[in-house]
C-alpha cells in the first residue's frame, strides 16, 4: 500500500536488449514515517543523485489521467548541502534553462521538500543533468521536478513519504506546466498509471502486456506545454465525451487482458489531438505511416511535439520507427526516434561522493 491506501498491481518487468537500464541506481526505497524523522545535517559530505525517466502523458485519449514511464532517456539531479540556506542551482542542465531556483522545475520541487520537511534553514545545491528534450512532450519538466524532490528528500534523510514527495514535485509542475500528474506519478513510481484523483492521491498501476514496445519520435521543434494546453477546448459535446471514455476503457481492458490486438482503434483521442496536430508539422503524415506499418495505435506524446506508437515486438517496432521517420522527412521535418519499453522502475536514487 502507498500512504494514500491505493493498491498498486505488481507485474513482471520486460527486458529489452537495446535499452540501457541504469542498473547502478537503486529502486526508490520505501520512505520512513515522517513522524520518526530526526534531522541530522552535521555531516555536509553527503550527496544524493536521483534519476527520473521520461514518459508519455495522456497515452492518446487519457487526457491528464493516463501516463507511463519510458525506458532510456531521463533527467538526473544531484543534491548536496550548501553553506547558506535555500536552494542553489550549480548547473541548470541546459544553457537555455534558468539558474534562478524560483523558475527551475527541480529547484521549485526541492524548495517545497524543504518546506514540507520543516527544513527551510538548510541549504541545498543542485546539479541537473538534462537527458530529455526541452518542450518535447516527453515529460521533461516532470522528470526534473521528481528527481529534484527525491534527491533533496534523500539528502535530508527521507523525512517525506512518497506521496508528499509527489506533491512537492506537483508544486513545480503546476507552476510551469499545469496541475496534472499523468507524467509526475509514472516518473516517480514507474509503470503505466491510471490517475483517479490528485487529492486524495489515487491511481491504479496497469499490468504491462508481454511484447509491448514503444516507438517514440521527436521532431526537431519545440512546443511548450502551456501553449499546447491553451488550444484545448473548454467543453466537449456528449458524443465526444462518450467516445473518449470508451477509448480509455478499451486501453485499460487491453492492458489487463494482455491482448495487444485490443489496442487497435483504442488510441483514439477526440479532444486534444485534433487541436494540437495543426501545431506539429508532419505528425498527421507520421501517424498515417505508423498505422500503415502495423502500429497498434499512434498519437501525440503529452502536449507534443513528440509522437508515439505502440507496437507488438521488436521487428514491428523497428518497421514502424523507420516509417515514421520517413514520413516526417517527407513533410520537411527532421526527427529522431528510439524504440523503448515501459519503465517499471520509476525514479532511482543513490548516495554518491560529493
matplotlib code that plots the C-alpha trace (Angstrom):
import matplotlib.pyplot as plt

x = [0.0, 1.1, 0.4, -2.9, -4.1, -4.1, -3.3, -0.7, -0.6, 2.9, 3.9, 6.9, 9.4, 10.0, 13.6, 14.9, 18.4, 18.7, 17.8, 20.3, 18.7, 20.9, 21.4, 23.7, 20.6, 18.7, 15.0, 13.3, 13.2, 10.1, 10.4, 10.0, 7.2, 8.0, 7.0, 10.2, 12.4, 15.3, 17.2, 21.0, 22.9, 26.1, 27.8, 27.8, 29.8, 26.7, 25.3, 22.5, 21.7, 18.2, 17.4, 13.8, 12.7, 10.8, 7.3, 4.2, 1.3, -2.3, -1.5, -3.9, -7.4, -6.4, -6.0, -4.4, -5.5, -3.2, 0.6, 3.5, 7.3, 9.5, 12.9, 16.0, 16.4, 15.6, 16.7, 19.0, 19.6, 22.4, 21.7, 24.3, 24.4, 25.2, 26.6, 23.7, 20.0, 17.8, 18.3, 21.3, 21.5, 25.1, 24.2, 20.8, 21.3, 21.0, 22.1, 18.5, 17.2, 17.1, 19.6, 17.1, 15.7, 12.3, 11.8, 13.6, 11.5, 14.0, 14.6, 11.0, 10.3, 13.4, 12.3, 8.9, 10.6, 12.4, 9.2, 7.3, 10.2, 10.4, 13.9, 13.9, 17.1, 19.1, 21.0, 21.0, 23.0, 21.5, 23.4, 21.0, 21.7, 19.1, 18.6, 15.1, 14.4, 13.2, 9.5, 9.5, 6.4, 8.4, 7.8, 11.0, 9.7, 8.1, 11.3, 13.3, 10.8, 10.6, 14.4, 14.9, 12.4, 13.6, 17.3, 16.6, 14.4, 17.1, 19.7, 17.6, 17.3, 14.0, 11.5, 8.7, 6.5, 6.4, 3.0, 4.5, 7.4, 5.0, 3.1, 6.4, 7.0, 3.5, 4.1, 6.8, 4.7, 1.7, 3.7, 5.4, 3.0, -0.3, -1.9, -1.7, 0.3, 0.0, 3.7, 4.8, 3.4, 4.8, 8.2, 8.2, 6.6, 7.2, 4.8, 1.5, -0.8, -4.5, -4.9, -8.2, -7.6, -4.8, -6.1, -6.6, -3.9, -5.4, -4.1, -4.1, -0.9, -1.9, -0.1, 2.1, 1.4, 4.4, 5.9, 4.7, 7.2, 7.0, 8.3, 9.0, 9.7, 10.9, 10.7, 13.2, 10.9, 9.6, 6.1, 5.6, 3.1, 1.4, 0.9, -0.4, -2.9, -4.1, -5.7, -7.7, -11.5, -13.2, -16.1, -16.8, -20.1, -21.6, -20.7, -17.0, -17.0, -18.6, -16.2, -13.2, -14.4, -14.8, -11.3, -9.7, -11.7, -10.5, -6.9, -7.3, -9.0, -6.2, -3.5, -5.3, -6.2, -2.7, -4.2, -2.3, -4.6, -7.3, -5.3, -6.1, -8.5, -8.3, -5.6, -8.3, -8.1, -11.0, -10.2, -6.5, -5.2, -7.5, -6.5, -2.8, -2.0, -2.0, 0.8, 3.0, 4.1, 4.5, 2.5, -0.5, 1.7, 3.8, 0.6, -0.7, 2.6, 2.8, -0.7, 0.0, 3.2, 1.2, 1.2, -1.3, -2.0, -0.3, -0.9, 0.8, 3.1, 1.9, 1.5, 3.8, 5.6, 6.9, 4.7, 4.5, 3.3, 2.6, 4.0, 4.0, 7.5, 10.9, 10.6, 7.3, 8.7, 11.7, 9.5, 7.1, 10.1, 11.5, 8.1, 7.5, 11.0, 10.5, 7.1, 8.4, 11.3, 8.8, 6.9, 10.2, 10.7, 13.8, 13.2, 14.9, 13.4, 14.0, 12.4, 11.7, 9.5, 7.5, 9.9, 8.7, 11.3, 10.5, 12.9, 16.2, 18.3, 21.8, 24.3, 27.3, 30.6, 30.1]
y = [0.0, 3.5, 6.1, 7.0, 3.5, 3.0, -0.6, -0.9, -4.0, -5.6, -7.1, -8.6, -6.3, -7.0, -7.0, -5.2, -5.7, -2.2, -0.4, 0.9, 0.1, 2.2, -0.7, 1.4, 3.1, 1.5, 1.3, 4.2, 2.9, 2.8, 6.0, 6.1, 7.6, 11.3, 11.4, 9.5, 12.0, 13.5, 15.9, 15.1, 17.6, 17.7, 15.8, 18.0, 15.5, 13.6, 13.9, 12.0, 11.6, 10.7, 9.7, 10.0, 8.6, 10.4, 9.4, 9.7, 11.7, 11.1, 7.9, 9.2, 9.6, 9.6, 13.4, 14.1, 10.6, 8.1, 8.2, 5.8, 6.0, 5.1, 3.3, 5.1, 8.9, 10.8, 13.7, 13.3, 15.7, 15.6, 17.2, 18.2, 20.5, 24.2, 26.6, 29.1, 28.4, 27.8, 26.2, 27.0, 25.7, 25.0, 23.5, 24.0, 21.1, 23.1, 26.5, 27.6, 26.6, 29.2, 29.2, 31.0, 28.5, 30.2, 29.2, 25.8, 22.7, 20.8, 23.7, 24.6, 20.9, 20.9, 24.0, 22.5, 19.4, 21.7, 23.4, 20.2, 18.8, 21.9, 22.3, 25.9, 26.7, 24.2, 25.0, 22.6, 22.8, 21.1, 19.8, 18.9, 16.5, 17.1, 14.0, 14.8, 17.4, 20.8, 21.4, 18.0, 16.3, 13.6, 14.6, 16.6, 19.2, 16.4, 14.3, 17.2, 18.1, 14.5, 14.0, 17.3, 16.3, 12.8, 13.8, 16.5, 14.3, 11.6, 14.2, 15.2, 11.6, 10.9, 12.7, 12.8, 9.9, 9.1, 10.8, 14.1, 13.8, 13.7, 16.7, 18.6, 17.9, 18.9, 22.4, 22.8, 21.2, 23.3, 26.5, 25.6, 23.4, 22.9, 20.9, 17.3, 14.2, 11.9, 12.5, 13.1, 9.9, 7.5, 9.2, 8.6, 5.2, 3.7, 1.8, 2.7, 4.6, 5.5, 8.6, 8.6, 11.8, 14.1, 14.9, 12.5, 10.7, 7.7, 5.8, 2.3, 0.7, -1.3, -4.6, -4.3, -7.0, -9.0, -7.8, -4.2, -1.8, 2.0, 4.0, 7.5, 10.1, 13.6, 16.1, 19.0, 21.6, 22.7, 23.1, 24.5, 22.6, 25.9, 26.6, 23.1, 23.3, 26.7, 25.2, 22.6, 23.1, 24.3, 21.9, 18.9, 17.5, 14.3, 12.2, 13.2, 12.5, 9.1, 8.1, 9.3, 7.4, 4.2, 4.5, 4.9, 1.9, -0.1, 0.7, -0.4, -3.6, -4.4, -3.9, -6.1, -8.8, -8.9, -8.9, -6.3, -6.5, -4.9, -1.7, -1.3, 1.6, 2.4, 5.1, 7.5, 11.0, 13.2, 16.1, 17.1, 15.6, 17.4, 20.8, 20.1, 18.3, 21.5, 22.8, 19.9, 19.7, 16.1, 14.5, 13.6, 12.0, 10.2, 8.8, 7.5, 5.9, 4.2, 2.7, 1.6, -0.1, -2.1, 0.1, -0.8, 2.9, 6.2, 9.7, 12.8, 12.2, 14.5, 18.0, 17.3, 17.7, 14.2, 11.4, 7.7, 4.5, 1.1, -2.0, -5.7, -6.9, -5.6, -6.2, -4.4, -1.5, -1.1, -1.1, 1.5, 3.6, 3.7, 4.5, 7.4, 8.9, 8.7, 10.4, 13.3, 13.6, 13.7, 16.5, 18.5, 17.9, 16.2, 13.9, 11.4, 8.2, 5.4, 2.1, 1.6, -0.2, 0.8, 1.7, -0.3, 1.2, 4.9, 7.1, 5.6, 7.2, 6.6, 8.1, 9.4, 11.1, 14.9]
z = [0.0, -0.7, 2.0, 0.3, 0.6, -3.2, -4.1, -6.9, -9.0, -9.3, -12.6, -14.2, -16.0, -19.6, -20.8, -23.9, -25.3, -26.8, -23.6, -21.0, -17.7, -15.5, -13.0, -10.8, -9.4, -6.6, -6.7, -4.9, -1.3, 0.9, 2.8, 6.6, 8.6, 8.7, 12.4, 13.1, 11.3, 13.1, 11.0, 11.0, 8.9, 10.8, 8.0, 5.0, 2.9, 1.7, -1.8, -3.5, -7.2, -8.4, -12.0, -13.2, -16.6, -19.3, -20.2, -22.2, -20.9, -21.9, -24.0, -26.6, -25.2, -21.5, -21.2, -17.8, -16.4, -18.3, -18.4, -18.5, -17.8, -20.7, -20.6, -21.7, -21.5, -18.4, -16.1, -13.1, -10.2, -7.7, -4.3, -1.8, 1.2, 0.7, 3.3, 3.1, 3.5, 0.4, -3.0, -5.3, -8.8, -9.7, -13.1, -14.7, -17.1, -20.3, -21.4, -22.0, -18.6, -15.8, -13.0, -10.8, -8.3, -8.4, -12.1, -12.5, -12.0, -9.9, -7.6, -7.1, -6.1, -3.8, -2.1, -1.5, 0.1, 2.5, 3.4, 3.9, 6.0, 8.1, 6.9, 5.5, 7.4, 5.4, 2.1, -0.8, -4.1, -7.2, -10.2, -13.1, -15.9, -18.7, -20.8, -22.1, -24.9, -23.9, -24.6, -26.3, -24.8, -23.1, -19.5, -19.1, -16.6, -14.6, -14.6, -13.4, -10.7, -9.4, -9.5, -7.6, -5.0, -4.5, -4.3, -1.8, 0.3, 0.4, 1.4, 4.4, 5.5, 3.7, 6.1, 3.5, 2.3, -1.4, -1.6, -0.2, -2.5, -5.4, -4.1, -3.8, -7.4, -8.3, -7.0, -9.7, -12.4, -11.6, -11.7, -15.0, -17.0, -15.2, -12.4, -13.6, -12.5, -15.5, -16.1, -12.5, -11.0, -13.6, -13.3, -9.6, -9.3, -12.8, -15.0, -16.7, -14.3, -14.4, -12.3, -10.4, -8.4, -7.2, -3.8, -2.3, -4.3, -6.0, -9.0, -10.5, -11.9, -15.0, -15.9, -19.0, -21.7, -22.9, -26.2, -25.9, -27.5, -27.8, -30.8, -29.6, -32.3, -31.6, -34.5, -34.3, -32.9, -29.6, -28.2, -24.7, -22.6, -21.7, -25.5, -26.1, -23.3, -24.4, -27.5, -25.6, -25.8, -22.6, -23.1, -25.4, -26.6, -25.2, -28.2, -27.9, -24.2, -24.5, -27.3, -25.3, -22.2, -24.2, -25.7, -22.3, -21.1, -24.1, -23.3, -19.7, -20.8, -23.3, -20.7, -18.1, -20.6, -22.1, -25.6, -27.5, -30.5, -28.3, -28.5, -32.2, -32.5, -28.8, -29.1, -30.4, -29.0, -30.0, -27.6, -27.7, -30.9, -33.3, -32.0, -31.4, -34.6, -36.6, -34.3, -35.3, -38.9, -40.1, -37.3, -39.4, -42.0, -39.4, -37.7, -41.0, -41.8, -38.4, -38.7, -42.3, -41.0, -38.4, -35.3, -32.6, -32.2, -32.6, -31.1, -29.6, -26.7, -23.9, -25.2, -28.2, -30.4, -29.8, -31.0, -30.0, -31.5, -29.8, -31.4, -30.8, -30.7, -31.8, -35.5, -35.8, -33.7, -36.0, -39.1, -37.6, -36.5, -40.0, -41.5, -39.1, -39.6, -43.4, -43.1, -41.1, -43.6, -46.4, -44.7, -44.4, -40.7, -39.4, -36.5, -34.2, -32.9, -30.5, -29.5, -25.8, -23.3, -20.2, -17.4, -14.4, -12.0, -11.9, -10.0, -8.8, -6.1, -4.9, -2.4, -4.2, -3.4, -3.1]

ax = plt.figure().add_subplot(projection="3d")
ax.plot(x, y, z, "-o")
ax.set_aspect("equal")
plt.show()
